[in-house]
């Protein structure tokens, strides 16, 4: 039953789309018919181009996202644990978080040229500041009694970090990572429209320039399907025993 309702909803949407196309409800060249999209999608899969573009996009997202995680989480822990650091840095974290990652594209191209590096940089920017903010908020919310117990036990700082702080914020951190990977995937499509010559975002732009709206929709289907897959991966992380407790509070 879990997948029946979404499947039925999708069939209804497909039927409406098919009927509207058959009746000529859309201006010529604006919305392709479902059968045209199916043929284009099958052709892209058969040629291997769709797989190559998907792998290229996932490669950039992986680099940008992982780099952001390994740098943002430690900084967020420091900001969350230190009131003075929080007062000094948090306003600037909020400032840069409020800027659209797309606004960094001109700088990314000037600094890194054309290719993977500017796209990876934009993905890093898209996720870094929101992860810093989420981690710092979670760390600041850890009950102080935990740290009093750690002081009584004379635990060293690293042990406090890995045995108290990280387990305490893990449920909130997994949620933040789940949101961040979705943002990174969306921003990657925009970055690839400008800075690179491969990937699903580039496929959308290239198909648009060639007035191949059937290919545009095919790329959109692939983007949405991969996005669902990425979200499902991080949703499963929430079911790990060390994390699940936070979702049962």
C-alpha positions in Angstrom: 0.0 0.0 0.0 2.9 2.3 0.6 3.6 2.7 -3.2 0.1 2.1 -4.5 -1.3 5.6 -3.9 1.7 7.5 -5.4 1.6 5.2 -8.4 -2.2 5.8 -8.8 -1.6 9.6 -8.5 1.1 9.4 -11.2 -1.2 7.5 -13.5 -3.8 10.1 -13.1 -1.3 12.9 -13.9 -0.1 10.9 -16.9 -3.7 10.4 -18.1 -4.4 14.2 -17.8 -1.2 15.0 -19.6 -1.9 12.5 -22.4 -5.5 13.7 -22.9 -4.5 17.4 -22.9 -1.8 16.7 -25.5 -4.2 14.6 -27.7 -6.8 17.5 -27.6 -4.1 20.0 -28.6 -4.5 22.0 -25.3 -0.9 23.1 -25.4 0.6 25.5 -27.9 2.8 23.7 -30.5 6.3 23.1 -29.3 5.7 24.0 -25.6 4.7 20.7 -23.9 5.7 17.4 -25.6 3.4 14.5 -25.6 4.1 11.6 -23.2 4.9 9.2 -26.1 7.5 11.6 -27.5 9.1 11.9 -24.0 9.1 8.1 -23.7 10.9 7.8 -27.0 13.4 10.5 -26.2 14.1 9.0 -22.8 14.6 5.5 -24.2 16.9 6.9 -26.8 19.0 8.7 -24.2 19.2 5.5 -22.1 20.2 3.4 -25.1 22.9 5.8 -26.2 24.3 5.9 -22.7 24.3 9.7 -22.6 21.7 9.8 -19.8 23.8 7.5 -17.6 27.0 9.5 -18.3 25.3 12.8 -17.4 23.7 11.4 -14.2 27.1 10.1 -13.1 28.7 13.4 -13.9 26.1 15.3 -11.8 26.4 12.8 -8.9 30.2 13.2 -8.9 30.0 16.9 -8.5 27.3 16.7 -5.9 29.3 14.2 -3.9 32.4 16.4 -3.9 30.6 19.6 -3.0 28.4 18.0 -0.4 31.1 15.9 1.4 33.5 18.8 1.4 30.8 21.0 3.0 30.0 18.4 5.6 33.6 17.8 6.8 34.2 21.5 7.2 30.8 22.8 8.3 30.0 20.3 11.0 33.2 20.9 13.1 32.7 24.7 12.7 29.1 24.4 13.7 30.1 22.4 16.8 32.6 25.1 17.8 30.0 27.9 17.3 27.4 25.9 19.2 29.6 25.2 22.2 31.1 28.7 22.5 28.9 31.7 23.2 31.5 34.2 22.2 32.3 32.5 18.9 28.5 32.2 18.3 28.1 36.0 18.8 31.0 36.8 16.5 30.3 34.4 13.6 26.6 33.5 13.6 25.5 36.8 12.0 27.9 36.3 9.1 26.9 32.7 8.7 23.3 33.9 8.4 24.4 36.6 6.0 26.1 34.2 3.5 23.4 31.6 4.0 20.8 34.2 2.7 22.7 34.7 -0.5 21.6 32.6 -3.5 24.3 30.2 -4.5 23.6 31.2 -8.1 25.0 34.7 -7.3 28.4 33.1 -6.8 28.5 31.7 -10.4 30.4 34.7 -11.9 33.0 34.5 -9.2 33.2 30.7 -9.5 34.0 31.0 -13.2 36.5 33.8 -12.7 38.3 31.9 -9.9 38.1 28.3 -11.3 37.4 28.6 -15.0 35.1 26.2 -16.8 34.7 22.6 -15.7 34.0 20.7 -12.5 35.7 23.0 -10.0 33.3 26.0 -10.3 30.3 23.7 -10.1 31.7 21.9 -7.0 32.4 25.3 -5.4 28.9 26.5 -6.0 27.6 23.2 -4.4 29.9 23.7 -1.5 28.5 27.2 -0.9 25.0 26.0 -1.3 25.3 23.5 1.6 28.1 24.8 3.8 26.4 27.7 5.6 23.1 26.0 6.2 25.0 23.0 7.7 27.0 25.3 9.9 23.8 26.9 11.1 22.0 23.6 11.7 24.9 22.0 13.5 25.5 25.1 15.7 21.8 25.3 16.7 21.8 21.6 17.5 25.0 21.8 19.6 23.8 24.8 21.5 20.6 22.9 22.4 22.5 20.0 24.1 21.4 20.0 27.8 24.2 21.4 30.0 23.8 18.6 32.5 25.5 16.3 30.0 28.6 18.5 30.1 28.5 18.7 33.9 28.6 15.0 34.1 31.5 15.0 31.6 33.4 17.4 33.8 32.7 15.3 36.9 34.1 12.3 35.0 37.1 14.4 33.8 36.5 13.4 30.2 39.0 14.9 27.7 37.5 17.3 25.0 37.7 14.9 22.2 35.9 12.2 24.2 33.2 14.8 25.1 32.8 15.6 21.4 32.5 12.0 20.2 30.7 10.5 23.2 28.3 13.3 24.2 27.9 16.1 21.7 27.8 14.2 18.4 25.4 11.5 19.7 23.2 14.2 21.2 22.9 16.2 17.9 22.9 13.2 15.6 19.1 13.1 15.0 19.1 16.9 14.1 22.2 16.5 12.1 20.8 13.7 9.9 17.7 15.9 9.2 20.0 18.7 8.2 22.0 16.5 6.0 18.8 15.2 4.3 17.7 18.8 3.6 21.2 19.8 2.4 21.6 17.0 -0.1 18.3 18.0 -1.7 19.4 21.6 -1.9 22.8 20.5 -3.4 21.0 18.4 -6.0 18.8 21.3 -7.1 21.6 23.8 -7.2 23.8 21.3 -9.2 21.3 21.5 -12.1 21.5 25.3 -12.2 25.3 25.2 -11.9 25.7 22.8 -14.8 23.6 25.0 -17.0 26.4 27.6 -16.9 29.8 26.2 -15.8 30.2 22.8 -17.4 29.5 20.8 -20.5 28.1 17.6 -19.0 25.6 16.5 -16.5 21.8 16.6 -16.3 21.7 20.4 -15.9 23.8 20.7 -19.1 21.4 18.2 -20.8 18.5 20.5 -20.0 20.2 23.6 -21.4 21.5 21.8 -24.5 18.1 20.3 -25.2 16.4 23.7 -24.7 18.8 25.3 -27.2 17.9 22.6 -29.7 14.2 23.1 -29.0 14.0 19.4 -27.9 11.4 19.8 -25.2 11.0 16.0 -25.1 14.7 15.8 -24.0 14.1 18.5 -21.5 11.3 16.6 -19.9 13.4 13.4 -20.0 16.2 15.1 -18.1 13.6 16.4 -15.6 12.3 12.9 -15.0 15.9 11.7 -14.4 16.6 14.6 -12.0 13.4 14.0 -10.0 14.0 10.2 -9.8 17.6 10.6 -8.6 16.5 13.3 -6.1 13.9 10.8 -4.6 16.7 8.2 -4.4 19.1 10.5 -2.6 16.4 11.5 -0.1 15.5 7.9 0.5 19.2 7.1 1.3 19.2 9.8 4.0 15.8 8.8 5.2 17.2 5.3 5.9 20.0 6.9 8.0 17.3 8.1 10.4 16.3 4.4 11.0 19.8 3.5 12.4 19.4 2.7 16.1 21.9 5.4 17.2 19.9 8.0 15.3 16.3 6.8 15.7 16.0 7.8 19.3 15.9 11.4 18.2 12.8 10.8 16.1 11.0 9.1 18.9 11.2 11.9 21.4 
